[in-house]
């Protein structure tokens, strides 16, 4: 199994590579980047970190995959089984404030077009898009590829982790007991599905104030992290773990009970089409197996449609 990370020398790409290398020591990983020397350096370090899983004095055993570096133009994508797109333009100053993902729009849409042109030279494989603004970039890559929509998905799982963290804090519950899927935009128009919230298997109703607190926390916390750690940083660890979890499900096949929210192309589901927005899906080894059409509350459906409208407006402006 060969995983190609496009943007593999960047902050998010290297974190995804490290997490995959440790969680799945048997897979081959390629770090592909225009900064080939940087990718090579990160690849060497990641390979050494993975070695601990093999050294007998640390209880290691089993096969160990390779960690290599290169570029998207050198043929490294030819035998990839899954591509993860983390490539991004440099972070503008404006992105340290809430809503800052939009500042990447024009440059990352252009990157998306370029990356799709390289991917299109090869047979269709699952593509996980992480580059922001992820809903818009996912749509651009899917459209440019012309592949079946089951192959392309945008990573949006960090919102679910953030929602669980905040709800656990509000209700003084173990975070492992909290279930609250989050759909909508990876941004301002995020939609926690409070109608499906459970704590320890029991349905729970949050107060209006609690719902607002959770929604604001999801919107604000990524920028709090940036401002605490520095302009060049991001929420790399939650993203790295989330992308690794998603990749593992694509490798192994999702379980029957696995329902996760990802940004995917819609064609009538939820009354939406020609847009990528986060909705619940079921994964298989080849990509999205099924888009789940859940019954939402009236306010949740309205918020989901508002998210799609915002994304479509940016898609239209980005194509002009």
WOMOPE-V100830 format. One record per helix or strand. SS is the DSSP state (@ for helix, = for strand). FROM is the first residue (numbers start at 1). TO is the last residue. If there is no record, write none. Layout:
{{SS & FROM & TO} {SS & FROM & TO}}
//
This chain:
{{= & 2 & 6} {@ & 11 & 23} {= & 28 & 32} {@ & 36 & 51} {@ & 56 & 58} {= & 67 & 70} {= & 82 & 85} {@ & 93 & 96} {@ & 100 & 119} {= & 126 & 129} {@ & 134 & 145} {@ & 149 & 151} {= & 152 & 154} {@ & 158 & 171} {@ & 175 & 177} {= & 178 & 179} {= & 182 & 184} {= & 190 & 192} {@ & 194 & 196} {= & 198 & 199} {= & 202 & 203} {@ & 208 & 229} {@ & 236 & 252} {= & 260 & 267} {@ & 269 & 271} {= & 273 & 284} {= & 287 & 291} {@ & 298 & 319}}
//
